[in-house]
Amino acid sequence: MKRMPIGVDDFKAIHERNLYYVDKSMLIKDILDDGAEVNLIARPRRFGKTLNLSMLRYFFEKTEENHGALFQDLEIWYQGERYQREQGKYPVIALTLKSLKMNTWKSNYSRLCTLLATEIERHGYLYEKNDLSSNDKYIVSRILDRTADESEYGGSIELLSRLLHAYHGEKVIILVDEYDTLLNEAYIHGFYDEAAAFLRLLLGEAFKNNVHLRKGVMTGIFRVAKESIFSGLNNLKVSTIIQDDYREYFGFTELEVQKILEDFGLREQVAEVTKWYNGYRFGEEVPLTIYNPWSIVQYSDQRKLVSYWVNTSDNLIVRKLVTEGSGEIQQQVADLLKRQAIGPVRIDDTIVYREVDRSPDTIWSFLLMSGYLKTVTLERHTEGMLRGLFGTLTIPNEEVYDFFAEMLSSWFSDTVKGGSTTKLLQALTDGDIATFSGMLQETVLHTFSYHDVSDDRSESFYHAFVLGILVYLDKEYEVISNRESGYGRHDVMIVPRERKKGRKGIILEFKRADAIREESLDEALDAALLQIDEKRYEAELHARGIQGIVKLGIAFKGKRVKVKGREQGEK
């Protein structure tokens, strides 16, 4: 059995080491057939962008070593001589900018200059024959010894393309991987103007009116607004997760996932894998289900249903947007944690970093393009006041659900006194309802603003808040939210992972006291407990062999909260 290419994103290395590979070579055909001179393909991180650009480089690049053997067993090779003749035909400039993650402009600029110099140095044969003009020699030498100025570094890709075209007699393929990594860091750390200005110069010189360009392909997570980076670049075609182009090449399709699991003897785990790493929906007209390849590769190798993708980055912008968002944003996060869809929201696949936190719609679009949400429905409005693309969104799978729950839990921990979480959860699992009720009330008073819990969606907020707390029980308890049991859907169920003496299953039902009916907290509590009994929510616990059960109603009115419960079964 071939091994999975864990962390290997060099196409040639996968072939030479005989690692497992899912054939994405038809991307080459589609790029060649595409009439656009420059393609920008935006996909979430860890969706195979770097590996695909590596494949493009090995296919197109003219080198002393023949790389045709890498493709002879792949689909592209069976498309006929027209495409075979393109292999090894062109000079290629290849840059990956994903290492530009320092927290100052100076550090990132220095690193970027090194990357540019290294790529120029890779084509050292250009300078050995002494055919360069004195001016070109001067600029190249300054770039290589790191003494060039910003304008010289900014024009370095265009300069290299001109020299390569003159030497080989063929126009140049330019590949730029993760072009927006620098902008992401710049937004976080406050040097966006400098970063955007330099990228505008570098990429503009490389792609705008460059007569030496055969094809350009860029990848990133976002389509950054034209006025930020791509001003005047009219030969650019953009493909995001909303467009239908190239959607099957970045990530795994359902059929590919099934084949992978079968090849690795995991066919019986399809249902669980689907639940944990359920696919995204790419495209607008007929969305295609696409799975995150990083998680599938990791699971196939390690065979553990845990979070892989959300642990590959610090997710700093996402955390900032959600935890510092308005009450409306946090209410909608609460709805998401109840496994409900939000929206319809206006979806814009163009990101303006300066405005990303200015409205809920831009935040949800940011999370969608980043891979933290998926579309449930999409509808384009072409008439009336509200024109544009609108969609309903939801959390795509258990892996990302855990991220949102943990993020809410971290927000909770940052806002309450040390040790309070442990004591609160201990009271809950011990069945000490009086202590749990008192501590919950104190926490709410010190943590919530009145705005958080004052409207008719406050039930979702309380629900999400408690889910955030319960994340800390994960090692010993399974926390289930809004799943069918008995004759309905419970709010929250806490199930012991091991049958130890004294451990009980816990059912929580939330009720907001109805202000219009002047309902009291006690009346709301009774209604919550009655619902648990009438809907027989304990059925799932009984099915798991758990007889000791605590039923809790949690009622609230604004910042006042009260808990009432009863036990049944084992003591």
Residue, then its C-alpha position, 0 to 999 in steps of 0.5 A: m500500500k502506498r503511503m499518504p503524502i503527509g506534508v509533501d507538496d512537491f509533485k515530483a517528490i510524490h512520484e519519485r517516492n511512490l506516494y499516493y496521488v489523486d490525479k488532478s492532471m486535467l487541470i493542465k488541460d483546462i488551463l491551456d483551454d482557458g482563453a484567459e491570459v491570467n487565472l486567479i484561483a481562490r480556495p481555502r487553505r490546505f486545498g491542494k493549491t501548492l501541489n497543483l502549482s507544482m504539477l503545473r511547473y513540472f509539466f510546462e517547464k523546459t529543463e535539461e531533465n525530461h519530466g514527461a515520465l511524471f505524467q505518462d500514467l495520468e489523464i492529461w497524457y491520454q488527451g492527445e499529442r496537442y497537450q503532450r507537445e506542451q510538456g516541457k515547452y516553456p520557461v517557468i517563473a515559480l514563486t510561493l509566498k506562503s512563508l510571508k508570515m512575519n509580523t512586521w513589514k520589514s521582515n516580510y519585505s526582506r523575506l520576499c526580496t530573498l524569494l525573488a532573488t532565489e528565483i532569479e538565481r535559479h535561472g543562472y544560465l541566463y547570465e553565464k553567456n554574457d549576453l545581457s545588456s549592461n543595465d540588465k546586468y546591473i539590476v540582476s546583480r543588485i537583486l542577487d546581492r540584496t542591494a536593489d531598491e523597491s522599484e527594482y525588486g518590484g519589476s524583477i518578475e517582469l525583467l526575468s520574463r523578458l530575459l527568459h523569453a529572449y533566451h528560449g524563444e518561447k513566452v513564459i509561464i508565471l506561477v504565484d502561489e498563495y499571493d495573499t498570505l502577506l496581505n492577511e498578515a499585513y491586515i492583522h499586524g497593521f502594515y497593509d498599505e506597504a504590503a498592498a503597494f508592493l504587491r500591486l507593483l510586483l504583480g502589476e509589472a508581471f501580469k499587466n501588458n506583459v508581452h513576454l507572458r504565455k500564461g499566468v496562474m495565481t492561487g490564494i484564499f481570497r479574491v482581493a479587490k481590484e483597487s487593492i492589488f489588481s488595478g488595471l489588470n483586465n486580462l485576469k479571470v477569477s475563480t472562487i468557490i462560488q464559480d464553477d471553474y476548476r472546482e474539482y481540482f482543488g480538494f477531493t470529490e465524493l467519489e475520490v474520497q470513497k476510493i481513498l477510503e476503500d484503498f486504505g481499508l476504511r470503506e466501513q468508515v464512510a459515514e463517520v468520515t462524512k460526518w467529520y469532514n463533510g464536503y463543501r459546496f463549490g459552484e453556483e449553478v450545480p454545486l459540487t461536493i468537495y472535501n478538504p483534502w488535508s483532513i482526508v489525507q491525515y485521517s487515512d494515514q492516522r485513522k483517528l476522527v479528530s480535527y486536522w485542518v483547523n489546527t494548521s493555522d492560528n485562525l487569528i482573523v476568524r477569531k477576531l471577527v467572531t469574538e469582537g463582532s456585534g451582538e448580531i454576529q454572536q447571535q448568528v454564531a449561536d444559531l450555527l452552533k445549534r446546527q442551524a443555517i443562517g441567512p440568507v446573507r449577501i455573498d461577495d467573493t471580493i475581499v476588501y480587508r479594510e472593510v471586512d469587519r464593517s457588516p455581518d454580510t462581509i464577515w460571513s463572506f470572509l468565513l465562507m471563502s476561508g472554508y469555515l462555512k459552506t453554502v446550503t442554498l444560493e440564489r442570484h437576484t437580478e432585479g429590484m433593490l436587493r441585487g446580487l448573490f444571496g445564500t444560506l450558510t452553515i458549519p460544514n462538518e464536525e471538525v469546523y463545529d469543534f473550532f467554533a465551540e472551542m472559540l466560544s469557550s476561549w471567549f468565555s474563559d477570557t471573560v470570567k475569573g480563573g477557576s470558575t469554569t472548573k467549579l461550574l462544570q463540577a457542579l453540573t456533572d455532580g448534579d449539584i443544581a443549586t450551586f450550578s444555578g448560582m454560579l451560572q447566574e453570577t457568570v451571566l451577570h459579569t459576562f453578558s451585556y444586556h444587548d446580548v440577551s435582550d431580544d427574541r434570539s437570546e435563547s440561541f445566545y444562552h445555548a451557544f454560551v453553555l456549549g462553549i463552557l461544555v467544551y471542557l468536558d470533551k475528554e470525559y463526556e460527549v456533548i450533543s446539540n440539537r439532535e433527534s431523540g425520542y419525539g423531538r430535538h433536545d437542546v443539549m445532551i451530555v453523555p458519559r464516554e465511560r460507564k463509571k459509577g456515579r456518572k449520569g447523562i444530562i439533558l438541558e433544555f433552554k427557555r426564554a420567559d415570554a415577556i408578552r405573556e408575562e411568564s415568570l422564570d419558574e413557569a418557563l422552567d416548568a415548561a422546559l422540564l415538561q418538554i423533556d418529559e413529553k418528547r422523551y429526550e432520554a430515549e437516546l441515553h436509554a439506548r446507550g444503556i445509561q439509566g442515571i439521568v439528570k434533566l435540567g431546565i434553564a430559564f432566563k429573562g434578560k440577564r436573570v437566569k434560573v435552573k431547575g432539575r430532577e434526577q431519575g434512575e441510578k443514584 
